Amino acid sequence: MRPTISEQPEPRLEERHSVLELLDLEELDRDLYRGALVFDDPYPLYGGQVAAQALRAAGGTVPEGRLPHSLHGYFLRGGDAARPTIFRVDRDRDGRSFSARRVVALQGGEVIFNMSVSFQSPAEDEDRQVHPAPDAPGPETLPDAEMPRLFSMDSRVPPQPYPASDFPTRIWSRCVEPLPDDDLLHACVLTYLSDISTGLTALHDGKARSGSSLDHAVWFHRPVRMDDWVLMDLVPLTVASGRGLYSGTIHSRDGVLVASLTQEALFRTPRERPAS
């Protein structure tokens, strides 16, 4: 017997909303935008969301045809997904082929995130790739993998380079919604995916563990369609002074390096509280 509507299981959070809704910012004034999509979430605001929205806001202020080639953001306070986020863009410079922008994301009058991002008019010049993509079976051969909190994203997990890791560090992913021919939008979806923050989990030793993201950088080498499969590969580099650093690459389905990233996060041993 088919369940009635009232008996249908409630959809998961990531099934109730769309990444296109997330990136549809409201323009309040010149260089001032608001992320209007709000929802209840038991966790702090996902960093990839605020970074992708900040990039979208910055991209709305540059001359037509200029695309992001790098961004660097700092996570300053935990955000709340149930509150709108305001994005204020500063136009630092518009040159003949480059544009520099700074973005501040605010909730409740406080800065939760800031970003510097640079845009460039595409140039025809030398195009080479030094290393091949990581070895991984095609995504169609792999079972579905749940990636909580990512709207509109389908993911598959190939064999892992760090099998003992708590979470996967090598992941196929794609947007399940058809995306328009808008290279900025695809760069925003890539940024949204890039902050899944599993790159240090291979270093968990039962005591020290990774925590909140501190800063995040992405370099966009070549345009890519994010409604086709991309392979993200994250590599832990070092931990020291309560922080950990990892790097990563994102390759298109046909093995082309489309983006590189680095992220630093807290990496600490929890302190034991004295008995009361």
MOBELRA-V626995 format. One record per helix or strand of 3 or more residues. SS is the DSSP state (@ for helix, = for strand). FROM is the first residue (numbers start at 0). TO is the last residue. Records with the same first field share a line. If there is no record, write none. Layout:
SS->FROM-TO, FROM-TO
//
This chain:
@->4-6, 12-15, 18-21, 46-58, 138-140, 182-193, 200-202
=->25-28, 31-34, 65-74, 84-93, 97-106, 109-120, 152-155, 169-174, 207-219, 229-239, 242-251, 256-268
//
